[in-house]
Amino acid sequence: MKVRFLQFGDLHMDAPFRSLSGMEGRPSQRRLDLKKALARLIDLAISEKADLVLVCGDLYEHGYTGKSSIHYICSQFARLGDTPVLIVPGNHDPKLPGSYYEEHQWPSNVHILGNGDVFEHAGTGTLVHGGPDGGPVDSSRINILMHHGTLDMPFDPDAFQPISGADTAEKGFDYCALGHFHSRITAGGARGIFYNAGSPEPLGFDEPGDHGAFITEIVKGPGGKGSVRAEFVSVCARRYIELSVDVSGCLSSEQAADIVAAEIGRAGGTSDLYRVTLTGRMPPGVRTDTDEIYERLKNAAFYLKITDRTRPDHDLEAISRERGLRGLFTRKMLERASAAGDEETEALVMKALYYGLDAIDEGKVCI
């Protein structure tokens, strides 16, 4: 017996994308990216001749998705013809009275699996079980468990539908297709049967790197154990990238922008989203202008945010030991920075310290 399938989850169609400041006009583009990601996933299933498509929850956003998006999703699934699409609802797309899973007319090849439901794919000798419990396992078949929830986190109060890896493996499943977490799990658990493809298109800076789906093939002999070969395929249009860029010694914002541009070029492309933190020590009196750097580089990225964490090249410890106003001011400000309750407040205090030293040393402040 052999089955080949596409596994993905956590697309979050129509996610609002409100968490990024300075994204005016871009949330709509990111929502379009999610639609295009689904089209690429269906293209992949077709080109790979998948026997099944497994969707492991959070396909869409229950609170935001309208009928037009559901029609779009259905039109994509209908492109697969008779190839079954199996969906387990998640916490963002629950199967509730009045929900699209309950009320909408899905294509005939789409099947919504609840806990304990079993779909039989006779052509490949495969049983696909809805989680977390699944139905009875038939060892003469290939048995796949689909579940949207957490793995081996029963004591976490925020755990959603937690399952035990050991208990699931003992039931005899050959493969467990997981959703819920947006990071990838490959061959997880003691038996290596747990797979989570993560989100096909990343949704924030806490989801770095490539994102996509698994193309998985399971081969099983009569009475034997399934042999799993899963290939991760990236389908994302954009990546979220955080960079820390040392601009020490730069005498102008133009020089700093050139260094940042080079780092962006090495890390990704113009379609990606970047959060750049400037670090290093600057000559006294020299300030980087993040607005100018942004204007110079805004066309090098889909989204760009620049934060200045540079420091003037002062020996603060030596200054703090000086007698007089300069030393006293530095000591007091360092004490305030040390007592700050968070990094943002500390950074603000340190910035005030450097401006104060400029005022003392130069008689003016360059902002």
Backbone hydrogen bonds, N-H to C=O, Kabsch-Sander energy under -0.5 kcal/mol:
donor,donor_aa,acceptor,acceptor_aa,energy
3,V,218,I,-2.1
5,F,216,T,-2.7
6,L,52,L,-2.1
7,Q,214,F,-2.6
8,F,54,L,-2.4
9,G,198,G,-0.7
10,D,57,G,-3.0
12,H,58,D,-2.8
13,M,59,L,-2.2
15,A,12,H,-1.7
21,S,19,S,-0.6
23,M,20,L,-0.8
26,R,23,M,-2.8
30,R,26,R,-2.3
31,R,27,P,-2.2
32,L,28,S,-1.8
33,D,29,Q,-2.0
34,L,30,R,-1.4
35,K,31,R,-1.4
36,K,32,L,-2.4
37,A,33,D,-2.2
38,L,34,L,-1.9
39,A,35,K,-1.9
40,R,36,K,-2.2
41,L,37,A,-2.2
42,I,38,L,-2.3
43,D,39,A,-2.3
44,L,40,R,-2.3
45,A,41,L,-2.3
46,I,42,I,-2.2
47,S,43,D,-2.8
48,E,44,L,-2.3
49,K,46,I,-1.1
50,A,45,A,-2.5
51,D,4,R,-3.4
52,L,4,R,-1.1
53,V,84,P,-1.9
54,L,6,L,-3.4
55,V,53,V,-0.5
55,V,86,L,-3.2
56,C,8,F,-2.7
56,C,54,L,-0.6
57,G,55,V,-0.8
61,E,13,M,-2.1
62,H,60,Y,-0.7
62,H,92,H,-3.1
64,Y,61,E,-1.5
65,T,61,E,-3.0
69,S,66,G,-0.5
70,I,66,G,-1.6
71,H,67,K,-2.8
72,Y,68,S,-1.9
73,I,69,S,-2.7
74,C,70,I,-2.6
75,S,71,H,-2.3
76,Q,72,Y,-1.9
77,F,73,I,-2.3
78,A,74,C,-2.4
79,R,75,S,-0.7
79,R,76,Q,-0.8
80,L,77,F,-1.6
81,G,78,A,-1.7
83,T,80,L,-1.8
85,V,109,N,-3.1
86,L,53,V,-3.0
86,L,84,P,-0.5
87,I,111,H,-2.7
88,V,55,V,-2.0
96,L,94,P,-1.2
99,S,96,L,-2.5
102,E,99,S,-0.8
103,E,99,S,-3.0
104,H,100,Y,-1.7
106,W,104,H,-1.0
110,V,107,P,-2.1
111,H,85,V,-3.0
113,L,87,I,-3.2
113,L,111,H,-0.6
114,G,112,I,-0.5
116,G,130,G,-2.3
117,D,114,G,-2.0
119,F,128,V,-3.0
120,E,118,V,-0.5
121,H,119,F,-0.6
121,H,126,T,-3.2
122,A,120,E,-0.8
124,T,121,H,-1.3
125,G,121,H,-0.9
125,G,122,A,-0.5
126,T,121,H,-2.0
127,L,142,I,-3.3
128,V,119,F,-2.9
129,H,127,L,-0.6
129,H,144,I,-3.6
130,G,117,D,-3.1
131,G,146,M,-2.3
134,G,130,G,-1.1
139,S,137,V,-0.6
141,R,138,D,-2.4
142,I,125,G,-2.7
143,N,141,R,-0.6
144,I,127,L,-2.8
144,I,142,I,-0.5
145,L,175,Y,-2.6
146,M,129,H,-3.0
147,H,177,A,-2.5
149,G,147,H,-0.7
149,G,179,G,-1.8
150,T,160,F,-2.2
152,D,150,T,-0.5
152,D,163,I,-3.3
156,D,153,M,-1.1
159,A,156,D,-2.0
161,Q,159,A,-0.6
163,I,150,T,-2.2
165,G,163,I,-0.5
168,T,164,S,-2.4
169,A,165,G,-2.2
170,E,166,A,-2.1
171,K,167,D,-1.1
172,G,169,A,-1.6
173,F,168,T,-0.9
174,D,143,N,-2.3
175,Y,143,N,-1.2
176,C,193,I,-3.2
177,A,145,L,-3.0
178,L,176,C,-0.7
178,L,195,Y,-3.2
179,G,147,H,-1.5
185,I,196,N,-2.6
188,G,194,F,-2.9
192,G,189,G,-0.8
193,I,188,G,-0.7
194,F,188,G,-1.8
195,Y,176,C,-2.5
196,N,185,I,-2.3
197,A,178,L,-0.5
199,S,182,H,-1.2
207,E,204,G,-1.9
209,G,240,Y,-0.7
212,G,197,A,-0.7
213,A,233,V,-2.2
214,F,7,Q,-2.3
215,I,231,E,-2.7
216,T,5,F,-2.8
216,T,214,F,-0.6
217,E,229,R,-2.4
218,I,3,V,-2.5
219,V,227,S,-2.2
220,K,1,M,-2.3
224,G,221,G,-2.2
227,S,219,V,-3.5
228,V,226,G,-0.6
229,R,217,E,-2.3
231,E,215,I,-2.7
233,V,213,A,-3.1
235,V,211,H,-2.2
236,C,211,H,-1.8
241,I,239,R,-0.6
241,I,273,L,-3.1
243,L,275,R,-2.4
245,V,243,L,-0.6
245,V,277,T,-2.6
246,D,244,S,-0.5
247,V,245,V,-0.7
247,V,279,T,-2.8
249,G,281,R,-1.9
250,C,247,V,-1.9
256,A,252,S,-1.7
257,A,253,S,-2.6
258,D,254,E,-1.9
259,I,255,Q,-1.6
260,V,256,A,-2.4
261,A,257,A,-2.7
262,A,258,D,-1.8
263,E,259,I,-1.9
264,I,260,V,-2.6
265,G,261,A,-2.3
266,R,262,A,-1.7
267,A,263,E,-1.8
268,G,264,I,-2.2
272,D,269,G,-1.4
273,L,239,R,-2.9
274,Y,303,Y,-2.8
275,R,241,I,-2.2
276,V,305,K,-3.1
277,T,243,L,-2.9
278,L,276,V,-0.5
278,L,307,T,-3.2
279,T,245,V,-2.9
282,M,311,R,-2.7
286,V,283,P,-2.4
290,T,288,T,-0.8
293,I,289,D,-2.3
294,Y,290,T,-2.4
295,E,291,D,-2.3
296,R,292,E,-2.1
297,L,293,I,-1.5
298,K,294,Y,-1.8
300,A,297,L,-2.5
301,A,298,K,-0.8
302,F,272,D,-2.1
303,Y,272,D,-1.2
305,K,274,Y,-1.7
307,T,276,V,-2.8
309,R,278,L,-2.3
309,R,307,T,-0.7
311,R,280,G,-2.6
313,D,282,M,-2.9
314,H,312,P,-2.5
316,L,314,H,-1.2
319,I,315,D,-2.4
320,S,316,L,-2.6
321,R,317,E,-0.8
321,R,318,A,-0.7
322,E,319,I,-1.7
328,L,324,G,-2.4
329,F,325,L,-2.9
330,T,326,R,-1.9
331,R,327,G,-2.4
332,K,328,L,-2.5
333,M,329,F,-2.2
334,L,330,T,-2.3
335,E,331,R,-2.1
336,R,332,K,-1.9
337,A,333,M,-2.5
338,S,334,L,-2.3
339,A,335,E,-1.5
340,A,336,R,-0.6
340,A,337,A,-0.9
346,E,342,D,-2.2
347,A,343,E,-2.7
348,L,344,E,-2.0
349,V,345,T,-2.3
350,M,346,E,-2.5
351,K,347,A,-2.2
352,A,348,L,-2.0
353,L,349,V,-2.1
354,Y,350,M,-2.3
355,Y,351,K,-2.4
356,G,352,A,-2.3
357,L,353,L,-2.3
358,D,354,Y,-2.2
359,A,355,Y,-2.3
360,I,356,G,-2.2
361,D,357,L,-3.1
362,E,358,D,-3.2
363,G,358,D,-0.7
363,G,359,A,-0.9
364,K,358,D,-0.8
367,I,365,V,-0.7
